[in-house]
Amino acid sequence: MRLSLLRRMHATCLPLLALCCCAERGRAQCAGIATAPTAVLSCASRAAPGPTIETIDPTRKYSLTELVDIGEHNNPRSRVAWERVKQRFNQLGIEKSDYFPLLVGTALFADQRSVSPFPEPLAPRGYTITELPLVEPAVTMQYLLLDFGGRGGHVDAAKAEALAAGAQLIKANQDVAYEISSGYYALITAQERLQASTDILKTAQTTQDAAEARLANGRATMPDVLNARAETAQAVFDLESADGDEKIARVTLAESIGVAPSPDIAIEIQRNAPLPAALALTVDQLISRALADRPDLMAQMLEIRRADDEIRATKSAYLPKVYLSGKAAQVAAWPTTDQAHGQLGHANVTTWSAALSVEWTVFDGGARQNRKALAQSERRQAIDELRDKRDQAQREVWSSFIAFRTALRQEEAAIALLSASDTSYSASLDAYKYGVKNLVDVVSAEKQLALARLSAVSARSRVLTEAVRLESVTGNLLRGLPLATTQPKDGAK
């Protein structure tokens, strides 16, 4: 009984390796196949989130990698972050368009009737009436030749913002992957608690059967049997609670994937897989990895870069701008007059104009100064936020590092406790059957065994959860870097 529980406890580590190293997946969206903001931006510029939301097949068992893949496409946070990357990419295209001339085609269709004073000897009424039908197709151009870095600053700022959005997409997908993996292991834990509760019920039933058998032989009292029956009833109650918790864990996992919350989801568990055995990196190496690879830190550094580019753009507003403008048109006109001897000819000629102009803002009521001060303030804010996020990253790495080592020691202690409790219960039950011990000793050993079973499940769950959390806080989820934890050698556990 104890060995079967230990085998179940060590059956769920391989999905962790797949989760951290599955950088190439067939259906994964941009952050699943690209781990740098530039690659994500390039991918997102060509692809868009699918219009349909994938559903879960209740008859199929899903692996952790498959659940994360589905979650990247379905989870609203991933889809929103993906759309934000596309929006920032389009904004970058808008800023780049300022490097090109603006060409506008126009077509004018007009008819004008006007009155002009005229000497009476030549015009008896003292005026003439002229009508002018006109057709004028034209092309106008305006081209900003020189702005002393204004366009470059805006383009670089938009590019930094787009890359930051790419880093945030990576972060969003890693957060979704962590939430799904946590829900996955929580469901496994709930299933193992359910199995442990079933074993506890069997143990309680065995104790009750032994008490009833001794009562039938006249070697036990009715209070002993009632006490054993109470323990069995408590075990039934705990079993029902565990069953409800298992179904709730299924609903939570379905929600994290981005499908309709429902208990109709089944997961695939790899059997006989060992738990993480130790840390592969020192805490200093883990902190260095986090500071170099965490996408939220990348995004914040890009925010500083964006602020620098905005400052450069605001400085250019103090300098002149040089424009080249021009116009080319084909004018067709058929003027007429009411004078019998003053008929006018028609025209169909090409006209054009070109100009080089300089625009220099002399006074704007302090707008340029305030824009510059605003950009400088945003830069200082971004630097302070980066420092805060770096401190937070180091704190999270330290906390996860300590929690993982603690979980390993607790798991070892839980295994020893389970072995000792199982032996103690078996010995107490045998002694009770032979009349050496009373029922109180058996019930006490039974309770200790039940506690040991649940402690073993909790300890195993914490090892897995902390291992995934360690990969998350160092930015290694969905990436191809080596794991922060090591697996035991063959036959080691």
C-alpha positions as CSV (number, residue, x, y, z in Angstrom):
1,M,0.0,0.0,0.0
2,R,2.8,2.4,0.9
3,L,4.9,1.6,-2.1
4,S,2.0,2.2,-4.5
5,L,1.4,5.6,-3.0
6,L,5.1,6.4,-3.4
7,R,5.0,5.4,-7.0
8,R,2.0,7.7,-7.6
9,M,3.9,10.5,-5.8
10,H,6.9,10.2,-8.2
11,A,4.9,10.0,-11.4
12,T,4.5,13.7,-12.4
13,C,7.9,15.3,-12.9
14,L,8.5,14.8,-16.7
15,P,5.8,17.3,-17.6
16,L,7.9,19.9,-15.9
17,L,10.8,19.2,-18.3
18,A,8.4,19.3,-21.3
19,L,6.9,22.6,-20.0
20,C,10.3,24.4,-19.7
21,C,11.9,23.0,-22.9
22,C,9.0,23.1,-25.4
23,A,10.2,26.1,-27.3
24,E,9.2,24.4,-30.6
25,R,5.5,23.4,-30.8
26,G,3.4,23.1,-33.8
27,R,0.4,25.1,-32.8
28,A,2.0,27.5,-30.2
29,Q,1.6,31.2,-30.8
30,C,4.4,33.7,-31.1
31,A,5.8,33.5,-27.5
32,G,5.8,29.7,-27.7
33,I,8.2,29.7,-30.7
34,A,10.1,32.9,-30.0
35,T,11.7,33.9,-26.8
36,A,13.1,37.3,-27.7
37,P,11.0,40.5,-28.1
38,T,12.4,41.1,-31.6
39,A,11.4,37.5,-32.7
40,V,8.0,37.9,-31.1
41,L,7.4,41.3,-32.8
42,S,8.4,39.7,-36.2
43,C,6.0,36.8,-35.6
44,A,3.1,38.9,-34.4
45,S,3.4,41.2,-37.3
46,R,2.6,38.3,-39.6
47,A,0.1,36.3,-37.5
48,A,-3.1,37.1,-35.6
49,P,-5.0,35.2,-32.9
50,G,-7.3,32.6,-34.3
51,P,-11.0,33.6,-34.5
52,T,-12.2,30.4,-32.8
53,I,-11.7,29.2,-29.3
54,E,-10.7,25.6,-28.9
55,T,-12.9,23.4,-26.7
56,I,-11.9,20.4,-24.5
57,D,-12.7,16.9,-25.5
58,P,-14.0,15.2,-22.3
59,T,-13.0,11.7,-23.7
60,R,-9.4,12.6,-24.2
61,K,-6.5,12.9,-21.7
62,Y,-4.4,16.0,-22.2
63,S,-0.7,16.3,-21.3
64,L,0.6,19.5,-19.6
65,T,2.3,20.6,-22.9
66,E,-1.0,20.3,-24.7
67,L,-2.9,22.2,-22.1
68,V,-0.3,25.1,-22.2
69,D,-0.5,25.1,-26.0
70,I,-4.3,25.4,-25.9
71,G,-4.1,28.0,-23.1
72,E,-1.8,30.2,-25.1
73,H,-4.4,30.4,-27.9
74,N,-7.5,30.5,-25.7
75,N,-6.6,32.5,-22.5
76,P,-7.9,36.1,-22.9
77,R,-4.7,37.5,-21.3
78,S,-2.6,35.9,-24.0
79,R,-4.9,37.0,-26.8
80,V,-5.0,40.6,-25.4
81,A,-1.2,40.7,-25.2
82,W,-0.9,39.4,-28.7
83,E,-3.3,42.0,-30.1
84,R,-1.3,44.7,-28.2
85,V,1.9,43.6,-30.0
86,K,0.1,44.0,-33.3
87,Q,-1.2,47.4,-32.3
88,R,2.3,48.6,-31.4
89,F,3.7,47.2,-34.6
90,N,1.0,49.1,-36.6
91,Q,1.9,52.3,-34.6
92,L,5.5,51.8,-35.5
93,G,4.5,51.7,-39.2
94,I,2.6,54.9,-38.7
95,E,5.6,56.6,-37.3
96,K,7.9,55.3,-40.1
97,S,5.5,56.8,-42.7
98,D,6.7,60.3,-41.8
99,Y,9.9,59.5,-43.8
100,F,8.0,59.3,-47.0
101,P,6.4,62.2,-49.0
102,L,2.7,62.8,-48.7
103,L,1.1,62.6,-52.1
104,V,-2.6,63.6,-52.5
105,G,-4.6,63.4,-55.7
106,T,-7.5,65.9,-56.2
107,A,-10.0,66.6,-58.9
108,L,-11.8,69.9,-59.2
109,F,-15.1,70.3,-61.2
110,A,-16.4,73.8,-61.0
111,D,-18.6,76.3,-62.8
112,Q,-18.4,79.9,-61.9
113,R,-20.5,82.9,-63.0
114,S,-19.2,86.4,-62.3
115,V,-20.0,90.0,-63.0
116,S,-17.3,92.5,-63.9
117,P,-17.6,96.3,-64.4
118,F,-17.0,97.4,-67.9
119,P,-17.0,100.8,-69.7
120,E,-20.5,101.6,-71.2
121,P,-19.2,102.5,-74.6
122,L,-18.0,98.9,-74.8
123,A,-20.7,97.3,-72.7
124,P,-24.1,99.1,-72.8
125,R,-25.0,97.8,-69.3
126,G,-21.8,98.9,-67.8
127,Y,-20.8,95.3,-66.9
128,T,-20.2,91.9,-68.4
129,I,-21.2,88.5,-67.3
130,T,-18.6,85.7,-67.5
131,E,-19.1,82.0,-67.0
132,L,-16.2,79.7,-66.3
133,P,-16.6,75.9,-66.4
134,L,-13.4,74.3,-65.0
135,V,-11.9,70.8,-64.7
136,E,-8.6,70.5,-62.8
137,P,-7.1,67.1,-61.8
138,A,-4.0,67.7,-59.7
139,V,-1.4,66.0,-57.6
140,T,0.0,67.7,-54.5
141,M,3.1,66.7,-52.6
142,Q,4.5,67.6,-49.2
143,Y,7.8,66.2,-48.0
144,L,9.6,66.8,-44.8
145,L,13.2,67.0,-45.7
146,L,14.8,67.8,-42.4
147,D,13.6,67.9,-38.8
148,F,16.9,67.4,-36.9
149,G,16.0,64.0,-35.4
150,G,12.3,64.4,-34.6
151,R,11.1,61.6,-36.9
152,G,13.9,59.4,-35.8
153,G,13.1,59.9,-32.1
154,H,9.4,59.1,-32.6
155,V,10.2,56.0,-34.7
156,D,12.8,54.7,-32.2
157,A,10.3,55.3,-29.4
158,A,7.6,53.4,-31.2
159,K,10.0,50.6,-31.9
160,A,11.0,50.4,-28.2
161,E,7.3,50.4,-27.3
162,A,6.6,47.6,-29.8
163,L,9.5,45.5,-28.5
164,A,8.2,46.1,-24.9
165,A,4.8,44.8,-26.0
166,G,6.6,41.7,-27.4
167,A,8.3,41.2,-24.0
168,Q,4.9,41.6,-22.3
169,L,3.5,38.9,-24.6
170,I,6.2,36.5,-23.5
171,K,5.5,37.4,-19.9
172,A,1.7,36.9,-20.4
173,N,2.3,33.5,-21.9
174,Q,4.7,32.5,-19.2
175,D,2.1,33.6,-16.6
176,V,-0.6,31.6,-18.4
177,A,1.8,28.6,-18.5
178,Y,2.5,28.9,-14.8
179,E,-1.2,29.2,-13.9
180,I,-2.0,26.1,-16.1
181,S,0.9,24.1,-14.7
182,S,-0.1,25.0,-11.1
183,G,-3.7,24.0,-11.9
184,Y,-2.4,20.8,-13.5
185,Y,-0.4,19.8,-10.4
186,A,-3.2,20.9,-8.1
187,L,-5.5,18.5,-9.9
188,I,-2.9,15.7,-9.6
189,T,-2.7,16.5,-5.9
190,A,-6.4,16.5,-5.6
191,Q,-6.6,13.1,-7.3
192,E,-3.9,11.8,-5.0
193,R,-5.7,13.2,-2.0
194,L,-8.8,11.4,-3.2
195,Q,-6.8,8.1,-3.5
196,A,-5.3,8.7,-0.1
197,S,-8.8,9.3,1.4
198,T,-9.9,6.1,-0.3
199,D,-7.0,4.2,1.4
200,I,-7.8,5.9,4.7
201,L,-11.4,4.7,4.4
202,K,-10.1,1.1,3.7
203,T,-7.9,1.3,6.8
204,A,-10.7,2.6,8.9
205,Q,-12.9,-0.2,7.6
206,T,-10.2,-2.7,8.4
207,T,-10.0,-1.4,12.0
208,Q,-13.8,-1.5,12.3
209,D,-13.9,-5.1,11.0
210,A,-11.3,-6.1,13.6
211,A,-13.2,-4.5,16.4
212,E,-16.5,-6.1,15.3
213,A,-14.7,-9.5,15.1
214,R,-13.4,-9.2,18.6
215,L,-16.8,-8.1,19.8
216,A,-18.4,-11.2,18.2
217,N,-15.8,-13.3,20.1
218,G,-16.5,-11.5,23.3
219,R,-13.1,-9.9,23.6
220,A,-14.1,-6.3,22.9
221,T,-16.7,-3.9,24.1
222,M,-19.4,-2.1,22.2
223,P,-17.8,1.3,22.9
224,D,-14.8,0.0,21.0
225,V,-16.9,-0.9,18.0
226,L,-18.7,2.5,18.1
227,N,-15.4,4.2,18.2
228,A,-14.2,2.3,15.2
229,R,-17.5,3.1,13.4
230,A,-17.0,6.8,14.1
231,E,-13.6,6.7,12.6
232,T,-15.1,5.0,9.5
233,A,-17.8,7.6,9.2
234,Q,-15.1,10.4,9.5
235,A,-13.2,8.7,6.7
236,V,-16.3,8.7,4.5
237,F,-16.8,12.4,5.2
238,D,-13.2,13.1,4.3
239,L,-13.5,11.1,1.1
240,E,-16.5,13.1,0.0
241,S,-14.7,16.3,0.7
242,A,-11.7,15.1,-1.3
243,D,-14.0,14.1,-4.2
244,G,-15.5,17.6,-4.2
245,D,-12.1,19.2,-4.1
246,E,-11.0,17.1,-7.1
247,K,-13.9,18.3,-9.2
248,I,-13.3,21.9,-8.2
249,A,-9.6,21.5,-9.3
250,R,-10.8,20.3,-12.7
251,V,-13.0,23.4,-13.0
252,T,-10.1,25.7,-12.0
253,L,-7.8,24.1,-14.5
254,A,-10.4,24.5,-17.3
255,E,-10.7,28.1,-16.5
256,S,-7.0,28.7,-16.6
257,I,-6.9,27.2,-20.1
258,G,-9.5,29.7,-21.3
259,V,-12.3,27.3,-22.0
260,A,-15.7,27.2,-20.3
261,P,-15.1,26.2,-16.7
262,S,-16.3,22.6,-16.3
263,P,-15.2,19.4,-14.5
264,D,-15.2,17.5,-17.8
265,I,-11.5,17.6,-18.3
266,A,-9.0,14.7,-18.1
267,I,-5.3,14.9,-17.8
268,E,-2.5,12.5,-18.7
269,I,-0.1,11.5,-15.9
270,Q,3.2,9.9,-16.7
271,R,3.8,7.0,-14.3
272,N,7.1,6.2,-12.5
273,A,8.7,9.5,-13.3
274,P,11.0,10.8,-10.5
275,L,10.6,14.1,-8.7
276,P,13.2,16.9,-8.9
277,A,16.0,15.9,-6.6
278,A,18.1,19.0,-6.2
279,L,19.0,22.4,-7.5
280,A,21.2,22.5,-10.6
281,L,22.2,26.2,-10.1
282,T,23.3,28.3,-7.2
283,V,21.1,31.1,-6.0
284,D,23.5,33.6,-7.6
285,Q,23.2,31.8,-10.9
286,L,19.4,31.8,-10.6
287,I,19.4,35.5,-9.8
288,S,21.7,36.2,-12.8
289,R,19.4,34.2,-15.0
290,A,16.3,36.0,-13.8
291,L,17.9,39.5,-14.3
292,A,18.9,38.5,-17.8
293,D,15.9,36.5,-19.0
294,R,12.8,37.7,-17.3
295,P,10.6,39.4,-19.9
296,D,9.1,41.9,-17.5
297,L,12.6,43.3,-16.9
298,M,13.2,43.4,-20.6
299,A,10.0,45.3,-21.1
300,Q,11.0,47.8,-18.4
301,M,14.4,48.4,-19.9
302,L,12.7,49.0,-23.2
303,E,10.5,51.5,-21.5
304,I,13.6,53.5,-20.4
305,R,14.8,53.3,-24.0
306,R,11.5,54.6,-25.2
307,A,11.7,57.5,-22.8
308,D,15.2,58.4,-24.1
309,D,13.9,58.4,-27.6
310,E,11.0,60.7,-26.6
311,I,13.5,63.1,-25.0
312,R,15.4,63.2,-28.3
313,A,12.3,63.9,-30.2
314,T,11.2,66.7,-27.9
315,K,14.6,68.4,-28.3
316,S,14.2,68.5,-32.1
317,A,11.1,70.6,-31.7
318,Y,13.4,73.6,-30.8
319,L,14.9,73.4,-34.3
320,P,13.5,74.3,-37.7
321,K,11.8,72.0,-40.1
322,V,12.5,72.1,-43.9
323,Y,9.6,71.1,-46.2
324,L,9.5,70.6,-50.0
325,S,6.1,71.0,-51.5
326,G,4.8,71.0,-55.1
327,K,1.7,70.7,-57.2
328,A,1.1,69.6,-60.8
329,A,-2.3,70.0,-62.5
330,Q,-4.0,69.8,-65.8
331,V,-6.4,72.7,-66.2
332,A,-9.2,72.7,-68.7
333,A,-11.5,75.8,-68.9
334,W,-14.2,77.0,-71.3
335,P,-15.0,80.6,-70.4
336,T,-17.9,82.4,-72.1
337,T,-19.2,86.0,-71.9
338,D,-22.4,87.8,-72.8
339,Q,-20.7,90.2,-75.2
340,A,-21.5,89.4,-78.8
341,H,-18.1,90.6,-80.0
342,G,-16.1,89.4,-77.0
343,Q,-16.0,85.6,-77.2
344,L,-13.3,83.9,-75.1
345,G,-11.1,81.0,-76.1
346,H,-10.9,77.8,-74.1
347,A,-7.7,76.5,-72.3
348,N,-6.3,73.0,-71.6
349,V,-2.8,73.4,-70.2
350,T,-0.5,71.8,-67.6
351,T,0.4,73.9,-64.6
352,W,2.8,73.3,-61.7
353,S,4.5,74.8,-58.7
354,A,7.3,73.9,-56.3
355,A,8.4,75.5,-53.1
356,L,11.0,75.0,-50.4
357,S,9.9,76.3,-47.0
358,V,11.4,76.5,-43.6
359,E,9.1,76.3,-40.5
360,W,10.5,77.4,-37.2
361,T,8.3,77.6,-34.1
362,V,9.3,80.8,-32.2
363,F,6.7,80.7,-29.4
364,D,4.3,78.0,-28.3
365,G,3.3,79.1,-24.8
366,G,5.7,76.5,-23.2
367,A,4.4,73.4,-24.9
368,R,7.8,72.2,-26.0
369,Q,9.3,72.8,-22.6
370,N,6.6,70.9,-20.9
371,R,6.8,68.0,-23.4
372,K,10.5,67.8,-22.7
373,A,10.0,67.9,-18.9
374,L,7.3,65.2,-19.2
375,A,9.6,62.9,-21.2
376,Q,12.4,63.4,-18.7
377,S,10.1,62.6,-15.8
378,E,8.9,59.5,-17.5
379,R,12.5,58.4,-17.9
380,R,13.2,58.8,-14.2
381,Q,10.0,57.0,-13.4
382,A,11.0,54.1,-15.7
383,I,14.4,53.8,-14.0
384,D,12.9,53.7,-10.6
385,E,10.4,51.1,-11.7
386,L,13.2,49.0,-13.2
387,R,15.1,49.1,-9.9
388,D,11.9,48.1,-8.0
389,K,11.3,45.2,-10.4
390,R,14.9,44.0,-10.2
391,D,14.6,44.0,-6.4
392,Q,11.3,42.1,-6.7
393,A,12.8,39.6,-9.1
394,Q,15.7,38.9,-6.6
395,R,13.2,38.5,-3.7
396,E,11.1,36.1,-5.7
397,V,14.2,34.0,-6.7
398,W,15.4,33.9,-3.1
399,S,11.9,33.0,-1.8
400,S,11.5,30.2,-4.4
401,F,15.0,29.0,-3.8
402,I,14.4,28.6,-0.1
403,A,10.9,27.2,-0.6
404,F,12.1,24.5,-3.0
405,R,14.9,23.4,-0.7
406,T,12.4,23.3,2.2
407,A,9.9,21.3,0.0
408,L,12.6,18.7,-0.8
409,R,13.4,18.2,2.9
410,Q,9.7,18.0,3.8
411,E,9.2,15.4,1.0
412,E,12.0,13.2,2.4
413,A,10.5,13.6,5.9
414,A,7.0,12.8,4.6
415,I,8.3,9.6,3.0
416,A,9.9,8.5,6.2
417,L,6.8,9.4,8.2
418,L,4.6,7.4,5.8
419,S,6.8,4.4,6.1
420,A,7.0,4.6,9.9
421,S,3.3,5.2,10.2
422,D,2.4,2.3,7.9
423,T,4.6,0.0,10.0
424,S,3.2,1.3,13.2
425,Y,-0.4,0.8,12.2
426,S,0.2,-2.7,10.9
427,A,1.9,-3.7,14.1
428,S,-0.8,-2.1,16.3
429,L,-3.5,-3.8,14.3
430,D,-1.9,-7.2,14.6
431,A,-1.3,-6.7,18.4
432,Y,-4.9,-5.6,18.8
433,K,-6.1,-8.8,17.0
434,Y,-4.0,-10.9,19.5
435,G,-5.3,-8.9,22.4
436,V,-2.0,-7.3,23.3
437,K,-3.2,-3.7,22.6
438,N,-6.5,-1.9,23.0
439,L,-8.5,-0.2,20.3
440,V,-7.3,3.3,21.4
441,D,-3.8,2.4,20.3
442,V,-5.0,1.1,16.9
443,V,-7.1,4.3,16.3
444,S,-4.2,6.5,17.2
445,A,-1.9,4.6,14.8
446,E,-4.7,4.8,12.2
447,K,-5.0,8.6,12.6
448,Q,-1.2,8.9,12.3
449,L,-1.2,6.9,9.1
450,A,-4.0,9.0,7.6
451,L,-2.0,12.2,8.5
452,A,1.1,10.7,7.0
453,R,-0.6,9.8,3.7
454,L,-2.0,13.4,3.4
455,S,1.4,14.9,4.4
456,A,3.1,12.8,1.7
457,V,0.7,14.0,-0.9
458,S,1.1,17.7,0.2
459,A,4.9,17.4,0.3
460,R,5.0,15.9,-3.2
461,S,2.7,18.6,-4.5
462,R,4.8,21.3,-3.0
463,V,8.0,20.0,-4.6
464,L,6.4,20.1,-8.0
465,T,4.8,23.5,-7.5
466,E,7.9,25.1,-6.2
467,A,10.0,23.6,-9.1
468,V,7.6,25.2,-11.6
469,R,7.6,28.4,-9.6
470,L,11.4,28.5,-9.7
471,E,11.4,28.2,-13.5
472,S,8.7,30.9,-13.6
473,V,10.5,33.5,-11.5
474,T,13.8,33.0,-13.4
475,G,11.9,33.5,-16.8
476,N,12.6,30.0,-18.0
477,L,9.1,28.8,-18.8
478,L,8.6,28.1,-22.5
479,R,12.3,28.5,-23.1
480,G,15.0,26.1,-24.1
481,L,17.4,26.8,-21.2
482,P,18.5,24.0,-18.9
483,L,16.2,23.4,-15.9
484,A,17.0,24.9,-12.5
485,T,16.5,21.5,-10.9
486,T,18.1,18.1,-11.5
487,Q,16.6,14.7,-11.7
488,P,17.8,11.7,-9.6
489,K,20.0,9.1,-11.3
490,D,18.5,5.7,-12.3
491,G,17.6,3.8,-9.2
492,A,18.3,6.7,-6.8
493,K,14.7,7.0,-5.7
